[in-house]
Amino acid sequence: MDNKVKTVSFIVLFWLLASCTQPVTMQQVYREKNAGNFTQATLLIDEYIAGNDLPDDTLYCLDFLKDRMRRITMDFNKDEASVLAYIRKYYPDVDDEMMKKWEEEKKLEYMVIDGEKKYFSQAAANLFRIDEVAKARKREADGVQTSASAKTLQTHLPEVVAVLSATGKTQTPPVTMKVKYALTVKPNAVPDGETVRCWLPYPRETSPDSSLFSVSTGQRRQTAVKLLAVSDSNYVISPPSYAHRTLYMEKTARKDSALTFSIEFSYRSAAEWFDLKNKTIPPYDTESELYKTYTSERPPHIVFTDSIKAISQRIVGNETHPFLKMQKIWKWVDATFPWASAREYSTIGNIPEYVLENRHGDCGQVTLLFITLARYSGIPARWQSGFMMHPGAVNLHDWSEYYMEGTGWIPMDESFGVNSFSTDERIVNFYSNGMDAYRWIVNDDYSCPLFPEKTFPRSETVDFQRGEVEWRGGNLYFDRWEWDVDVSYEKN
């Protein structure tokens, strides 16, 4: 070996040895994470933890950062072959150019993770919800299908509007619903003998005596909550002051056995509708605590970014009437962002910005976009969520409430949007100022503490619907357990 080669080899060896001893920085971690190099980022985090004496809150955040990458990997689990197999059912001649175009237009969601191109688990199905041409092609092949919820609403909403228009009231007689809810932890998800902590969703009842909450329409719509049965007599229901309504239990895991937490309850739910178009609405009391709270930013998801400011100003224009301003925002979001299955909210940094960038969103995503645009436009707005309970179409669902001076909090569903099945303007725009009776309200806000407090990061950091589970070894993510709900109905 000549001297030049020896010198180069020595320099390389010296650099390798030096790099092994250099302390890891968080800048390195985020550089690898943002590049999609999740395995390397995770190793760097472990090295960073090992090389530093870190406080508990920092360790908590770093562990969640690793878990968040794992969650993203679970969401983005489809390869190109499986996506193409679905698409070819409707586009037998699909080629690379078509795929590239859909990807560039954000209609096929993917990420490069550890050097491999991975598509979102619902990317192929979402293409036929997002792209209008693809949607029409699928409709032509499969036929037009009316959902169970749409069938219910085509009868229910005209009845609601007719009754309330005739009586001058804002609320219909309620429907009584009996619900059985169960959460089952899979066998051996937790070691034998360990205590499992579980939070189940429970109906909201009366809110605390506060000007911020006491006028909530949600508490008028949902009444007469009764707990009928519970799988363990040792339980606790969260106080009304907690925005996420829960029933908490603990059980002991047994080897090779599933662990089920279950409850049964009933409640009454009324439809509500406000005729506001021609109503005189007083100016907001902009100095009130309510107004300041619900027109403010709340990072990370309610942030008045430059894009939010520009879009809000473009939508609202010179309109000054609060209700008409709200309707402009509601209609714009409804017309601009088609519904599509969503990745887990805990993996998204800013949900409204995600909707704007990807040009689609599910119920909670478009709801947060509406709330952000409304707040920037000076309209108090807040989150509400739980389940849609329409016969044959029970599922997780999110919506919102906005505040009109002199009227109070008014329910609004951005995801249900404009009803095209009717020509009656009151029914077409029903969800801009009303709510059907088939709801289960669990939450009056998002990303709030659970009761009792959870030790580890939640599976769902924004919403609370399916439940949460943990043990002393950590959080149990959605892949470790299953949920089931059964509903029966009784008209009063």
C-alpha positions as CSV (number, residue, x, y, z in Angstrom):
1,M,0.0,0.0,0.0
2,D,1.5,3.4,-1.0
3,N,1.7,6.4,1.3
4,K,-1.2,8.2,-0.4
5,V,-3.5,5.2,0.1
6,K,-2.4,4.8,3.7
7,T,-3.1,8.5,4.4
8,V,-6.6,8.3,2.9
9,S,-7.4,5.1,4.9
10,F,-6.2,6.7,8.1
11,I,-8.4,9.8,7.5
12,V,-11.4,7.6,6.9
13,L,-10.7,5.5,9.9
14,F,-10.2,8.6,12.0
15,W,-13.5,10.1,10.8
16,L,-15.4,6.9,11.6
17,L,-14.0,6.7,15.1
18,A,-14.6,10.4,15.7
19,S,-18.2,10.2,14.4
20,C,-18.9,7.3,16.8
21,T,-18.0,9.5,19.7
22,Q,-19.8,12.6,18.7
23,P,-22.9,13.2,20.8
24,V,-26.2,12.9,19.0
25,T,-28.2,16.1,18.6
26,M,-32.0,16.5,18.2
27,Q,-31.2,18.3,14.9
28,Q,-29.9,15.0,13.6
29,V,-33.0,13.1,14.9
30,Y,-35.4,15.5,13.2
31,R,-33.4,15.5,10.0
32,E,-33.6,11.7,9.7
33,K,-37.3,11.7,10.7
34,N,-38.3,14.4,8.2
35,A,-36.4,12.5,5.5
36,G,-38.5,9.4,6.3
37,N,-35.6,7.5,7.8
38,F,-37.6,6.3,10.8
39,T,-35.3,3.4,11.7
40,Q,-32.3,5.6,11.9
41,A,-34.2,8.3,13.7
42,T,-35.3,5.8,16.3
43,L,-31.8,4.6,16.9
44,L,-30.6,8.1,17.3
45,I,-33.3,8.9,19.8
46,D,-32.2,5.8,21.8
47,E,-28.6,7.0,21.7
48,Y,-29.6,10.5,22.7
49,I,-31.5,9.2,25.7
50,A,-28.6,7.0,26.7
51,G,-26.1,9.8,26.4
52,N,-28.0,12.5,28.4
53,D,-29.5,12.9,31.8
54,L,-33.0,13.9,30.7
55,P,-36.0,15.1,32.7
56,D,-39.1,12.9,32.7
57,D,-41.1,15.2,30.5
58,T,-38.4,15.1,27.8
59,L,-38.2,11.3,28.0
60,Y,-42.0,11.3,27.6
61,C,-41.8,13.4,24.4
62,L,-39.0,11.4,22.9
63,D,-40.7,8.1,23.6
64,F,-43.9,9.5,21.9
65,L,-41.8,10.7,19.0
66,K,-40.6,7.1,18.4
67,D,-44.2,5.8,18.8
68,R,-45.5,8.4,16.4
69,M,-43.1,7.1,13.7
70,R,-44.3,3.6,14.4
71,R,-47.9,4.7,14.1
72,I,-47.2,6.4,10.7
73,T,-45.6,3.2,9.5
74,M,-48.7,1.3,10.5
75,D,-50.9,3.8,8.6
76,F,-48.7,3.7,5.5
77,N,-48.5,-0.1,4.9
78,K,-49.4,-0.6,1.3
79,D,-47.0,-1.2,-1.5
80,E,-47.5,-0.1,-5.1
81,A,-48.6,-3.6,-6.2
82,S,-51.6,-3.7,-3.8
83,V,-52.7,-0.2,-4.7
84,L,-52.5,-1.0,-8.4
85,A,-54.5,-4.2,-7.9
86,Y,-57.4,-2.1,-6.4
87,I,-57.2,0.7,-9.1
88,R,-57.1,-1.8,-12.0
89,K,-60.7,-2.9,-11.1
90,Y,-61.8,0.4,-12.5
91,Y,-58.7,1.4,-14.6
92,P,-57.4,-1.8,-16.3
93,D,-55.0,0.3,-18.3
94,V,-53.6,2.3,-15.4
95,D,-49.9,3.3,-16.1
96,D,-47.0,5.1,-14.4
97,E,-48.0,8.5,-15.8
98,M,-51.5,8.2,-14.3
99,M,-50.1,7.2,-10.9
100,K,-47.7,10.1,-10.9
101,K,-50.4,12.6,-11.8
102,W,-52.6,11.3,-9.0
103,E,-49.7,11.5,-6.5
104,E,-48.8,15.0,-7.6
105,E,-52.4,16.1,-7.2
106,K,-52.4,14.6,-3.6
107,K,-55.1,12.1,-4.6
108,L,-52.9,9.1,-3.9
109,E,-51.3,9.6,-0.5
110,Y,-47.9,8.1,0.1
111,M,-44.6,8.5,2.0
112,V,-41.1,7.2,1.5
113,I,-40.2,5.4,4.7
114,D,-36.8,3.9,5.2
115,G,-36.2,4.2,1.5
116,E,-39.4,2.4,0.4
117,K,-42.4,4.0,-1.1
118,K,-45.4,3.2,1.1
119,Y,-49.0,4.2,0.4
120,F,-51.6,5.1,3.0
121,S,-53.7,2.0,3.8
122,Q,-56.8,3.7,2.3
123,A,-55.1,5.5,-0.5
124,A,-56.6,3.4,-3.3
125,A,-60.1,3.6,-2.0
126,N,-59.7,7.4,-1.3
127,L,-58.7,8.0,-4.9
128,F,-62.3,7.1,-5.9
129,R,-63.6,9.5,-3.3
130,I,-61.3,12.5,-4.0
131,D,-61.0,12.5,-7.8
132,E,-64.2,13.4,-9.6
133,V,-63.4,11.4,-12.8
134,A,-62.4,8.3,-10.8
135,K,-65.5,8.7,-8.6
136,A,-67.8,8.8,-11.7
137,R,-66.0,5.7,-13.2
138,K,-66.5,3.7,-9.9
139,R,-70.2,4.8,-9.8
140,E,-70.7,3.7,-13.3
141,A,-69.2,0.3,-12.6
142,D,-70.8,-0.3,-9.1
143,G,-74.0,1.7,-9.5
144,V,-75.3,4.4,-7.2
145,Q,-75.5,3.3,-3.6
146,T,-77.4,5.3,-0.9
147,S,-75.9,5.0,2.5
148,A,-78.0,3.9,5.5
149,S,-77.6,7.3,7.1
150,A,-78.7,9.1,4.0
151,K,-81.8,7.0,3.8
152,T,-82.6,7.9,7.4
153,L,-82.0,11.6,6.9
154,Q,-84.1,11.9,3.7
155,T,-87.1,11.2,5.9
156,H,-85.9,12.6,9.3
157,L,-84.7,16.0,8.3
158,P,-87.9,17.1,6.4
159,E,-89.9,16.0,9.5
160,V,-87.6,18.0,11.8
161,V,-87.9,21.2,9.7
162,A,-91.7,20.8,9.3
163,V,-92.3,20.3,13.0
164,L,-90.0,23.1,14.2
165,S,-91.2,25.6,11.5
166,A,-94.8,25.0,12.5
167,T,-94.3,25.2,16.2
168,G,-91.6,27.9,16.4
169,K,-89.6,25.6,18.7
170,T,-85.9,24.7,18.2
171,Q,-86.0,21.1,19.4
172,T,-88.0,18.0,18.5
173,P,-89.2,15.2,20.8
174,P,-86.2,13.0,21.5
175,V,-85.3,9.5,20.5
176,T,-84.3,7.1,23.2
177,M,-81.2,5.0,22.4
178,K,-79.9,2.0,24.3
179,V,-76.2,1.4,23.8
180,K,-73.9,-1.6,24.5
181,Y,-70.3,-0.7,24.2
182,A,-67.3,-3.1,24.6
183,L,-63.6,-2.8,24.4
184,T,-61.6,-6.0,24.2
185,V,-57.9,-6.2,24.7
186,K,-56.3,-9.0,22.7
187,P,-54.8,-12.1,24.5
188,N,-51.3,-11.6,25.8
189,A,-51.3,-7.9,24.8
190,V,-50.4,-7.4,28.5
191,P,-48.4,-9.8,30.7
192,D,-50.3,-12.1,33.0
193,G,-51.2,-10.6,36.3
194,E,-50.7,-6.9,35.2
195,T,-53.4,-4.3,35.8
196,V,-55.0,-2.8,32.7
197,R,-56.5,0.7,32.9
198,C,-59.3,1.5,30.5
199,W,-61.3,4.6,29.6
200,L,-64.6,4.0,27.8
201,P,-66.7,6.7,26.0
202,Y,-69.8,7.8,28.0
203,P,-72.6,10.3,27.2
204,R,-72.2,13.8,28.3
205,E,-74.8,15.2,30.8
206,T,-75.0,18.6,32.3
207,S,-72.1,21.0,31.9
208,P,-70.5,23.0,34.7
209,D,-72.1,26.3,35.7
210,S,-70.0,28.6,33.6
211,S,-70.7,31.1,30.9
212,L,-68.4,29.2,28.6
213,F,-70.5,26.0,28.8
214,S,-73.9,26.6,30.3
215,V,-75.5,27.6,26.9
216,S,-74.3,24.5,25.1
217,T,-77.0,23.1,22.9
218,G,-75.4,19.7,23.3
219,Q,-76.6,19.5,26.8
220,R,-80.1,20.4,25.7
221,R,-80.1,17.8,22.9
222,Q,-78.8,14.9,25.0
223,T,-80.6,14.1,28.3
224,A,-81.8,11.4,30.7
225,V,-78.5,9.4,30.7
226,K,-78.8,6.1,32.6
227,L,-76.1,3.6,33.3
228,L,-77.8,0.2,33.0
229,A,-74.9,-2.2,33.3
230,V,-71.1,-2.3,33.7
231,S,-68.7,-5.2,33.5
232,D,-67.0,-4.3,36.8
233,S,-68.6,-2.7,39.9
234,N,-65.5,-0.8,40.6
235,Y,-65.7,2.1,38.1
236,V,-65.6,5.9,38.1
237,I,-67.4,8.3,35.7
238,S,-65.6,11.5,34.9
239,P,-66.9,14.8,36.4
240,P,-69.0,17.0,34.1
241,S,-66.2,19.6,34.1
242,Y,-64.1,17.2,32.0
243,A,-64.6,17.8,28.2
244,H,-64.0,14.1,27.4
245,R,-66.8,12.1,29.1
246,T,-65.4,8.7,30.3
247,L,-66.2,5.7,32.4
248,Y,-63.0,4.3,33.9
249,M,-62.3,0.7,35.0
250,E,-59.3,-1.5,35.8
251,K,-58.9,-5.2,35.3
252,T,-56.2,-7.9,35.7
253,A,-54.8,-9.5,32.5
254,R,-54.8,-13.3,32.3
255,K,-52.5,-15.4,30.1
256,D,-53.9,-16.4,26.8
257,S,-57.2,-14.7,27.6
258,A,-58.9,-11.6,26.1
259,L,-59.9,-8.9,28.5
260,T,-63.2,-7.2,27.9
261,F,-64.5,-3.9,29.4
262,S,-68.1,-3.3,28.7
263,I,-71.0,-0.9,29.6
264,E,-74.6,-0.5,28.8
265,F,-76.5,2.8,29.0
266,S,-79.5,4.7,27.6
267,Y,-80.1,8.3,26.8
268,R,-82.5,10.6,25.0
269,S,-81.4,12.6,22.0
270,A,-83.3,15.4,20.3
271,A,-82.9,17.0,16.9
272,E,-82.3,20.8,16.9
273,W,-82.7,23.4,14.2
274,F,-82.5,27.2,14.3
275,D,-84.1,29.5,11.7
276,L,-81.4,32.2,11.6
277,K,-81.4,33.6,8.1
278,N,-83.7,36.5,8.7
279,K,-83.1,36.8,12.4
280,T,-81.5,40.0,13.8
281,I,-78.3,38.9,15.6
282,P,-76.8,41.4,18.0
283,P,-73.1,42.3,17.8
284,Y,-70.7,40.1,19.7
285,D,-69.5,41.2,23.2
286,T,-65.9,41.0,22.1
287,E,-64.8,41.6,25.7
288,S,-66.5,38.5,27.1
289,E,-64.6,35.5,28.3
290,L,-66.6,33.3,25.9
291,Y,-65.7,35.4,22.8
292,K,-62.0,35.7,23.7
293,T,-61.7,32.0,24.4
294,Y,-63.5,30.7,21.3
295,T,-62.0,33.2,18.8
296,S,-58.4,32.5,19.9
297,E,-55.7,30.3,18.5
298,R,-55.0,26.9,20.1
299,P,-51.9,25.3,18.8
300,P,-51.1,22.9,17.2
301,H,-54.4,22.6,15.3
302,I,-56.1,26.0,15.6
303,V,-53.4,28.4,14.3
304,F,-54.0,31.5,12.2
305,T,-51.4,30.7,9.6
306,D,-50.9,32.9,6.5
307,S,-52.9,30.5,4.4
308,I,-55.8,30.5,7.0
309,K,-55.8,34.3,7.0
310,A,-55.8,34.6,3.2
311,I,-58.5,32.0,2.7
312,S,-60.7,33.4,5.4
313,Q,-60.6,36.9,4.0
314,R,-61.3,35.6,0.5
315,I,-64.3,33.5,1.6
316,V,-65.9,36.1,3.9
317,G,-65.2,39.2,1.8
318,N,-67.2,42.2,2.9
319,E,-69.9,40.2,4.7
320,T,-70.6,41.4,8.2
321,H,-73.7,39.4,9.3
322,P,-72.3,36.6,11.6
323,F,-74.6,33.9,10.4
324,L,-74.0,34.6,6.7
325,K,-70.3,34.7,7.3
326,M,-70.5,31.3,9.0
327,Q,-72.5,29.9,6.1
328,K,-70.0,31.1,3.6
329,I,-67.2,29.3,5.4
330,W,-69.3,26.2,5.9
331,K,-70.3,26.0,2.2
332,W,-66.7,26.7,1.0
333,V,-65.2,23.9,3.0
334,D,-68.0,21.5,2.0
335,A,-67.5,22.3,-1.7
336,T,-63.7,22.2,-1.7
337,F,-62.7,19.2,0.4
338,P,-64.3,15.8,-0.4
339,W,-64.6,13.3,2.4
340,A,-61.8,10.6,2.5
341,S,-60.6,8.1,5.1
342,A,-58.1,9.7,7.4
343,R,-54.8,8.6,8.9
344,E,-54.6,8.7,12.7
345,Y,-54.8,12.3,14.0
346,S,-51.9,11.7,16.4
347,T,-49.6,11.5,13.3
348,I,-50.5,14.9,11.9
349,G,-48.9,18.1,13.1
350,N,-51.5,20.7,12.1
351,I,-54.8,19.2,10.9
352,P,-56.3,22.2,9.1
353,E,-53.0,22.7,7.2
354,Y,-53.0,19.0,6.3
355,V,-56.5,19.4,4.8
356,L,-55.5,22.5,2.8
357,E,-52.3,20.7,1.5
358,N,-53.9,17.4,0.7
359,R,-57.3,18.8,-0.5
360,H,-59.5,16.3,1.3
361,G,-60.4,15.4,4.9
362,D,-62.6,13.3,7.1
363,C,-65.2,14.7,9.5
364,G,-62.8,15.8,12.3
365,Q,-60.3,17.2,9.9
366,V,-62.8,19.5,8.0
367,T,-64.4,20.4,11.4
368,L,-61.1,21.7,12.7
369,L,-60.6,23.6,9.4
370,F,-64.0,25.2,9.8
371,I,-63.4,26.1,13.5
372,T,-60.1,27.7,12.6
373,L,-61.5,29.8,9.7
374,A,-64.5,30.8,11.8
375,R,-62.4,31.9,14.8
376,Y,-60.2,34.0,12.6
377,S,-63.3,35.6,11.1
378,G,-64.5,36.5,14.5
379,I,-67.1,33.8,15.0
380,P,-66.8,31.8,18.2
381,A,-66.6,28.1,17.4
382,R,-65.7,24.9,19.2
383,W,-65.4,21.2,18.8
384,Q,-68.0,18.5,19.6
385,S,-67.8,14.8,18.9
386,G,-68.8,11.3,19.7
387,F,-70.7,9.0,17.4
388,M,-73.2,9.2,14.5
389,M,-76.0,6.9,15.6
390,H,-78.2,6.5,12.5
391,P,-79.7,3.1,12.1
392,G,-77.4,0.9,10.1
393,A,-74.7,3.6,10.1
394,V,-73.3,3.8,13.6
395,N,-69.7,5.2,13.5
396,L,-67.2,7.6,15.0
397,H,-68.1,11.2,14.1
398,D,-67.0,14.8,14.8
399,W,-68.8,18.1,14.3
400,S,-68.9,21.5,15.9
401,E,-70.9,24.3,17.5
402,Y,-70.6,28.1,16.8
403,Y,-72.0,30.9,18.9
404,M,-74.5,33.6,17.9
405,E,-75.1,36.4,20.3
406,G,-78.7,36.3,21.6
407,T,-79.2,32.7,20.6
408,G,-76.3,30.7,22.1
409,W,-74.3,27.7,20.8
410,I,-75.7,26.3,17.6
411,P,-74.8,22.8,16.3
412,M,-73.2,22.5,12.8
413,D,-71.9,19.5,10.9
414,E,-69.3,20.3,8.3
415,S,-68.8,16.8,7.1
416,F,-72.5,16.1,6.5
417,G,-72.6,19.4,4.6
418,V,-75.2,20.4,1.9
419,N,-78.1,18.0,1.5
420,S,-78.5,17.6,-2.3
421,F,-81.6,15.3,-2.0
422,S,-83.9,18.3,-1.3
423,T,-84.7,21.6,-3.1
424,D,-86.0,23.1,0.2
425,E,-83.3,25.6,1.2
426,R,-84.0,24.9,4.9
427,I,-83.2,21.2,4.4
428,V,-80.4,21.8,1.9
429,N,-78.5,23.9,4.5
430,F,-79.9,22.1,7.5
431,Y,-76.4,21.2,8.9
432,S,-75.3,24.8,8.9
433,N,-77.6,25.5,11.8
434,G,-79.0,22.2,13.0
435,M,-78.4,18.7,14.1
436,D,-80.3,15.5,13.6
437,A,-81.4,13.4,16.6
438,Y,-79.1,10.4,15.9
439,R,-76.0,11.5,17.8
440,W,-74.1,10.4,20.9
441,I,-72.2,13.3,22.4
442,V,-69.0,12.3,24.2
443,N,-66.8,15.4,23.9
444,D,-67.3,19.2,24.1
445,D,-63.7,19.8,23.2
446,Y,-60.6,18.1,21.8
447,S,-57.2,17.2,23.3
448,C,-58.3,17.6,26.9
449,P,-57.2,15.5,29.9
450,L,-58.9,12.2,30.8
451,F,-60.1,11.3,34.2
452,P,-58.3,9.8,36.0
453,E,-55.2,11.1,34.3
454,K,-53.5,8.9,31.7
455,T,-49.9,8.1,32.4
456,F,-48.8,7.4,28.8
457,P,-49.5,9.2,25.5
458,R,-53.0,8.5,24.2
459,S,-53.7,6.4,21.1
460,E,-55.9,9.3,19.9
461,T,-54.4,12.6,21.0
462,V,-57.1,14.8,19.5
463,D,-60.5,13.0,19.8
464,F,-61.8,10.6,22.4
465,Q,-64.3,8.0,21.0
466,R,-63.1,4.4,20.8
467,G,-61.6,4.5,24.2
468,E,-58.0,4.4,25.7
469,V,-56.1,1.6,27.3
470,E,-52.8,1.3,29.1
471,W,-50.8,-0.7,31.7
472,R,-47.6,0.1,33.6
473,G,-45.6,-0.9,30.6
474,G,-47.1,1.7,28.3
475,N,-50.0,2.6,26.1
476,L,-51.9,0.0,24.2
477,Y,-52.4,1.2,20.7
478,F,-55.3,0.4,18.4
479,D,-53.7,-2.7,17.1
480,R,-53.8,-4.3,20.6
481,W,-57.5,-4.1,21.1
482,E,-60.9,-4.0,19.4
483,W,-64.2,-2.1,20.1
484,D,-67.8,-2.9,19.4
485,V,-71.0,-1.0,19.7
486,D,-74.6,-2.1,19.5
487,V,-77.6,0.3,19.4
488,S,-81.3,-0.1,19.8
489,Y,-83.9,2.7,19.3
490,E,-87.2,3.7,20.8
491,K,-89.2,6.7,19.9
492,N,-90.9,8.6,22.8
